[in-house]
Amino acid sequence: MSYQPYPTGGSSYQPYPGGGDQIGQRPPQPRPVRIAVWLMYGGAALSALSAILILVVSSSIRNAVHKALVKANATNRANGKAVLTAAQIHTAENLYIGVILFILVLGIALWVWMAWANGRGRHWARITATVLFAINTLYLVISVSRAGGSAIFVGLSWILGLGAVILIWRRESSQYYLAGRMK
């Protein structure tokens, strides 16, 4: 009768199949991680496209903000409440466009950062990408409930994020991230 050796409390590190089994040597990037990284770069490109489109239609956005504020002014004036000046309305129009562009540029930076860090097998990046995906899911729900045209871009971004998150949590990806923690 043969007995299996008793498991020790040592590292749970298993050499990555296909190479990279020596301490300090990074295993090759598995295909799911490679695809996830490209999906993340696709998310950055989609955010950049969204920013360009916002700039292209910024005059219509300004007009919509202007009309909404003028209407609110009329209601406030009728109710004896404070009214915005023309300069304040103009500032609000520009601020609205600026905030949208800032969020999109921040999105581009986060997509690129997550692609870079996940491509290098950083364990924290996998967790961070998952949290950012959860936030993007909330943003998708809000966008769809408002039924705006931006919901299409948010939906596409969400699909890219979903694909990336699924791929970075696959078993062969986990081995890659584990090897990154062993360094």
Phi, psi and omega in degrees: 000138184246140179249145175280146178297148180288131181295140180264169179273016182288191183297147176270011182294127174245134180303141180288128179297132178099011176124175178073030185266005178265144183303134179087350181261126181282134176290162178295149181291123180291156183304316180300323179292318179300316180293318179300319179298317179293325175296321178294318176296326175297322176297321177295318179295320178296320176295321178295318177298319177299318179297318179296317179295323177299317178296321181294320183259016185300327180293321177292325178294316178301317180297319180294318178295318180300311180299318180296319181288323177295319178297316178297323177299317180298318178295317179296319180296319180293330181265005178074022179264172181296146182240143178281146175278168178299321179295321179293322177296315179299317178297319180296321178300310181293321179297320180299312178297318181298318180294317179300313181295321178299315180297319179292319178295319176299319177299317178301313181298318180293318177300313182294318179299315181293322177297315180298310185290319179290326177296336178263005175076025179286120184299318181298330182291326178295318179291315180299317179298323179292318178295318178296325176295320178297319177296319178296327177296317177298318179297323178297315180299316179295317181295318180292321180294334178273348177054039178272165179295337180290344180299331179295312180293321178295320178296316178296319177298318179298318179297317177298317179296318179300313178300316181296316182295318178300315183292322182284347178258009176288160185302314181292331175290321180301321178297322179295315179292324178297319178297327178291330178283337184284346182288000000 
